[in-house]
Amino acid sequence: QVQLVESGGGLVQPGGSLRLSCAASGGRFSIYTWRWHRQAPGKQRELVAGITSGGNTNYAASVKGRFTISRDNAKNTMYLQMNNLKPEDTAVYYCNQCYSGGCPYWGQGTQVTVSS
């Protein structure tokens, strides 16, 4: 099965930046969409950003203008550049891959904590 491994999380001051990476291995079918989700304590997991096989991107309203999703097909890696981080961005961030049958593949998550 597909393995997704996130990295790049950590503790950041408000206004700071982080770049998350999601390295994928084991995928043999065409990826329709790469996505980043996040889940804060006591909250439902929510979609943060996505990028399609055609390069189209979408963002949650709360992060648009601050976060940028990208991918490197040669490295089979997806990134999330997070700028001007806010305390409300604190969450575990998960990468996710979607295929025609759904979005079954998830990483284990990387913690992002935005705090003074």
Backbone torsions as a table, in degrees:
resi	resn	phi	psi	omega
1	GLN	NA	169.3	179.4
2	VAL	-71.6	136.4	171.4
3	GLN	-112.2	131.8	177.4
4	LEU	-121.3	127.1	-177.2
5	VAL	-125.3	115.5	178.7
6	GLU	-88.6	152.3	173.5
7	SER	-153.5	166.1	174.3
8	GLY	104.9	-5.8	178.6
9	GLY	-72.4	170.7	179.4
10	GLY	164.5	-168.8	179.0
11	LEU	-96.3	126.9	-176.3
12	VAL	-133.6	145.4	173.1
13	GLN	-73.1	149.4	172.9
14	PRO	-53.1	137.6	-176.1
15	GLY	88.6	-9.1	-179.9
16	GLY	-81.6	-177.1	-176.1
17	SER	-132.9	151.7	172.0
18	LEU	-143.5	152.7	170.0
19	ARG	-121.2	118.6	176.7
20	LEU	-90.7	146.0	176.3
21	SER	-124.2	148.3	174.2
22	CYS	-133.8	109.4	179.1
23	ALA	-96.0	129.3	-176.9
24	ALA	-111.4	143.9	173.9
25	SER	-143.9	152.9	175.2
26	GLY	89.3	-2.3	179.9
27	GLY	-81.0	130.1	-179.5
28	ARG	-121.7	-10.3	176.8
29	PHE	-100.8	160.4	179.4
30	SER	-63.2	133.5	176.5
31	ILE	-87.2	123.5	177.1
32	TYR	-81.7	-42.2	-175.5
33	THR	-148.7	135.0	164.9
34	TRP	-98.2	140.9	-179.5
35	ARG	-138.4	151.8	166.6
36	TRP	-111.9	131.4	171.9
37	HIS	-119.7	164.9	173.0
38	ARG	-142.6	155.8	179.3
39	GLN	-141.4	115.0	175.8
40	ALA	-87.3	157.5	179.3
41	PRO	-55.0	129.5	179.2
42	GLY	75.8	5.3	-177.9
43	LYS	-115.4	157.5	174.5
44	GLN	-74.3	147.0	174.9
45	ARG	-62.7	134.4	-176.8
46	GLU	-128.7	150.3	176.8
47	LEU	-73.3	130.2	178.3
48	VAL	-101.2	-49.1	-176.5
49	ALA	-160.3	155.0	176.7
50	GLY	-144.7	154.6	175.7
51	ILE	-138.4	130.1	-176.6
52	THR	-89.0	171.1	177.0
53	SER	-61.0	-25.5	177.6
54	GLY	-87.0	-1.2	177.5
55	GLY	92.8	1.7	176.2
56	ASN	-72.2	141.8	-178.4
57	THR	-121.6	154.0	172.5
58	ASN	-144.6	153.4	-175.5
59	TYR	-138.7	148.2	167.9
60	ALA	-63.7	145.8	-178.2
61	ALA	-57.3	-33.0	-176.3
62	SER	-69.3	-18.2	-177.4
63	VAL	-117.0	-9.8	-177.5
64	LYS	-60.4	133.7	-176.9
65	GLY	91.6	-16.0	178.9
66	ARG	-112.4	-34.2	-177.8
67	PHE	-108.1	147.9	176.2
68	THR	-133.8	123.8	176.7
69	ILE	-96.0	141.7	178.6
70	SER	-151.5	171.6	177.7
71	ARG	-146.4	155.3	174.7
72	ASP	-123.4	101.6	-175.6
73	ASN	-63.2	-36.1	-179.8
74	ALA	-62.7	-35.0	179.2
75	LYS	-94.5	-3.6	-176.8
76	ASN	51.1	47.9	-175.0
77	THR	-132.7	139.8	176.0
78	MET	-112.1	149.0	-177.8
79	TYR	-128.9	154.7	170.4
80	LEU	-134.2	106.4	175.2
81	GLN	-84.5	121.2	-176.3
82	MET	-116.9	115.7	179.3
83	ASN	-115.5	160.7	179.2
84	ASN	48.5	51.4	-176.7
85	LEU	-65.1	145.0	-178.6
86	LYS	-120.4	156.6	178.3
87	PRO	-54.8	-33.2	179.7
88	GLU	-70.7	-8.1	173.2
89	ASP	-81.1	-7.9	179.9
90	THR	-60.8	123.9	-176.9
91	ALA	-178.2	169.7	165.8
92	VAL	-88.5	127.7	-178.2
93	TYR	-102.5	131.9	-176.2
94	TYR	-121.7	139.6	169.7
95	CYS	-95.4	157.5	-169.7
96	ASN	-152.5	138.7	176.3
97	GLN	-118.0	138.0	179.9
98	CYS	-115.1	139.6	175.0
99	TYR	-126.8	-175.0	-177.6
100	SER	-61.6	-28.3	-178.0
101	GLY	-88.8	-1.5	-179.5
102	GLY	138.1	-160.1	-177.4
103	CYS	-126.1	67.8	-168.7
104	PRO	-84.9	-13.2	-170.4
105	TYR	-104.3	125.8	-177.0
106	TRP	-131.5	144.4	168.1
107	GLY	-80.9	175.2	-179.4
108	GLN	-84.3	-11.3	175.1
109	GLY	98.6	154.1	173.8
110	THR	-133.6	134.6	-174.6
111	GLN	-80.6	129.7	171.4
112	VAL	-117.0	122.1	178.3
113	THR	-122.7	122.4	-179.9
114	VAL	-111.8	110.2	-173.5
115	SER	-157.4	148.9	173.8
116	SER	-78.3	NA	NA
